[in-house]
Amino acid sequence: MTRDNLLFLVIGALIGFIAGYLLEERMAEVQPPLRVHGAAEATAQPGASAPGASQSAPAGGGAPVARIAELQRRVAQDPQDSAAARELGNANFDIGNWQRAAELYERYLEIEGDDPNVLIDLGLSHRAMGDLDAAIATLDRALEADPDHWLARFNKAIVLGIDVGDLDAAGEVVEEMRGMRPNDPDLQRLEAELDRRRQAG
């Protein structure tokens, strides 16, 4: 049984629990949902769109399982079908199948080049698998592709400050973000969490 076939079998049961695993992490209180999947976050101003809104939901209102089957077929038949690779990567991301999501995002990037939004999802996949060095390097790639990308910088601050514990490095990133969106509520929550950790340390 292939990994995509496994996804096909379990997606119906898991779709109601896509966000459930986030509740186990305290960071759910200070970071937006981990679903990126689109360019809206790169350019949206605070309040313009909900964090994590998917920009690559299946078109046409088809059943999710049927859509997964179609994407699996496309990826298997055409290794250069970057759109299918990205969408299937998003589906794996949404159920926490991080390794498969990362493989599909890598395939997309090999074809299309460094898309910062895909790089963020790839970086978050690395983070979820515990490879923090790869997560930071991938988020840096996203910032190289788009130096003004808010969500790439935000997630880098989280990985540095919360996961790695490098509060000074995280503070430098937060300072950059403060200059971009000083009144952003997500940034304010992140700053409060980093301050709490400084005081506790």
C-alpha positions in Angstrom: 0.0 0.0 0.0 1.5 3.4 -1.0 1.5 6.4 1.2 -1.0 8.1 -1.0 -3.3 5.1 -0.9 -3.1 5.3 2.9 -4.1 8.9 2.7 -7.0 8.0 0.5 -8.3 5.5 3.2 -8.0 7.7 6.2 -8.8 11.2 5.0 -12.6 10.7 5.5 -12.1 9.7 9.1 -9.5 12.4 9.8 -11.0 15.4 8.0 -12.9 16.5 11.1 -9.7 16.5 13.1 -7.5 18.5 10.8 -6.9 21.2 13.5 -7.2 19.0 16.5 -3.5 18.3 16.8 -2.8 22.0 17.2 -4.7 22.0 20.5 -2.0 19.9 22.1 0.6 22.7 21.6 0.6 25.8 23.8 1.8 27.7 20.7 -1.7 27.5 19.3 -2.3 30.5 21.5 0.3 32.7 19.9 0.6 31.6 16.3 -1.9 31.5 13.4 -3.1 28.1 12.2 -0.3 26.2 10.4 -2.2 26.1 7.1 -0.8 28.5 4.6 -1.4 27.1 1.1 -1.5 30.4 -0.8 -0.3 33.9 -1.6 -3.0 35.7 0.4 -0.9 35.6 3.6 2.1 37.2 1.9 0.2 40.4 1.0 -2.8 40.6 3.3 -3.0 43.4 5.8 -4.2 42.6 9.4 -7.9 41.8 9.2 -7.9 41.5 5.5 -8.2 37.7 5.5 -8.3 35.0 8.1 -4.8 33.5 8.9 -4.3 30.1 7.3 -7.1 30.5 4.8 -6.5 27.9 2.1 -6.0 29.3 -1.4 -5.9 25.9 -3.0 -9.1 24.1 -2.0 -10.4 21.7 -4.6 -12.4 23.4 -7.3 -15.9 22.3 -8.3 -17.1 21.2 -4.9 -16.0 17.6 -5.5 -15.8 15.1 -2.6 -12.5 15.2 -0.8 -11.7 11.5 -1.2 -12.5 11.7 -5.0 -10.2 14.7 -5.3 -7.4 12.9 -3.5 -7.8 10.0 -5.9 -7.6 12.3 -8.9 -4.5 14.0 -7.5 -2.8 10.7 -6.8 -3.4 9.7 -10.4 -2.1 12.9 -11.8 1.1 12.8 -9.6 1.7 9.2 -10.6 1.2 9.8 -14.3 3.0 13.1 -14.7 5.9 13.9 -12.3 6.0 17.4 -13.8 2.4 18.2 -12.7 3.4 20.8 -10.1 -0.1 21.9 -9.3 -1.2 18.4 -8.4 2.0 17.9 -6.3 1.3 21.0 -4.4 -2.4 20.3 -3.8 -1.7 16.7 -2.7 1.1 18.1 -0.5 -1.5 20.4 1.1 -3.8 17.5 1.7 -1.1 15.5 3.5 -0.1 18.6 5.4 -3.6 19.1 6.7 -3.7 15.6 8.2 -0.2 15.8 9.6 1.4 13.4 7.1 4.5 15.5 7.2 7.0 13.4 5.4 4.8 12.9 2.4 3.8 16.6 2.4 7.5 17.6 2.4 8.3 15.2 -0.5 5.5 16.7 -2.6 6.5 20.3 -1.7 10.1 19.5 -2.7 8.8 18.2 -6.0 6.8 21.3 -6.6 9.8 23.6 -5.8 12.1 21.6 -8.1 9.7 22.3 -10.9 8.5 25.8 -10.2 11.4 27.4 -8.2 11.3 29.0 -4.7 7.7 29.9 -4.0 7.8 31.5 -0.5 4.3 30.2 0.4 5.2 26.6 -0.5 8.6 27.0 1.3 6.7 28.0 4.5 4.6 24.9 4.4 7.7 22.9 3.8 9.5 24.6 6.7 6.5 23.9 8.9 6.6 20.2 7.8 10.3 20.1 8.9 9.3 21.7 12.2 6.6 19.1 12.8 9.1 16.3 12.1 11.5 17.8 14.6 14.1 19.0 12.1 14.5 22.6 13.4 17.6 23.4 11.4 15.9 22.4 8.2 12.8 24.4 9.2 14.9 27.6 9.8 16.9 27.1 6.6 13.6 26.7 4.6 12.0 29.7 6.1 15.2 31.7 5.3 14.8 30.5 1.7 11.2 31.9 1.8 12.6 35.2 3.0 15.2 35.2 0.3 12.5 34.7 -2.3 10.3 37.5 -0.7 12.1 39.6 1.9 8.8 41.2 3.0 7.0 38.0 3.6 5.2 38.4 7.0 4.3 34.8 7.7 7.8 33.5 6.9 9.3 35.9 9.4 6.5 35.1 11.9 7.1 31.4 11.8 10.9 31.8 11.9 10.5 33.8 15.2 8.4 31.0 16.6 10.9 28.3 15.7 13.8 30.3 17.0 12.1 31.5 20.2 9.8 28.7 21.1 11.4 25.5 19.7 15.1 26.4 19.7 14.9 28.7 22.7 17.1 31.4 21.2 15.1 34.3 22.5 17.7 36.9 21.3 17.5 35.7 17.7 13.7 35.5 17.9 13.6 39.1 19.3 15.6 40.4 16.3 13.0 38.9 14.0 10.1 40.3 16.1 11.7 43.7 15.9 11.6 43.5 12.1 8.0 42.5 12.3 7.1 45.3 14.6 8.2 47.7 12.0 5.9 46.0 9.5 2.8 45.5 11.5 3.1 47.1 14.9 -0.5 46.5 16.0 -0.9 42.9 14.7 -2.6 40.9 17.4 -0.7 37.7 16.5 2.5 39.5 16.9 1.5 40.9 20.2 0.6 37.4 21.5 4.0 36.1 20.3 5.8 39.0 22.0 4.0 38.3 25.2 4.9 34.6 25.1 8.6 35.4 24.4 8.6 37.9 27.3 7.1 35.2 29.6 9.9 32.8 28.6 12.5 35.4 29.3 11.2 36.1 32.7 10.8 32.4 33.5 14.4 31.7 32.3 
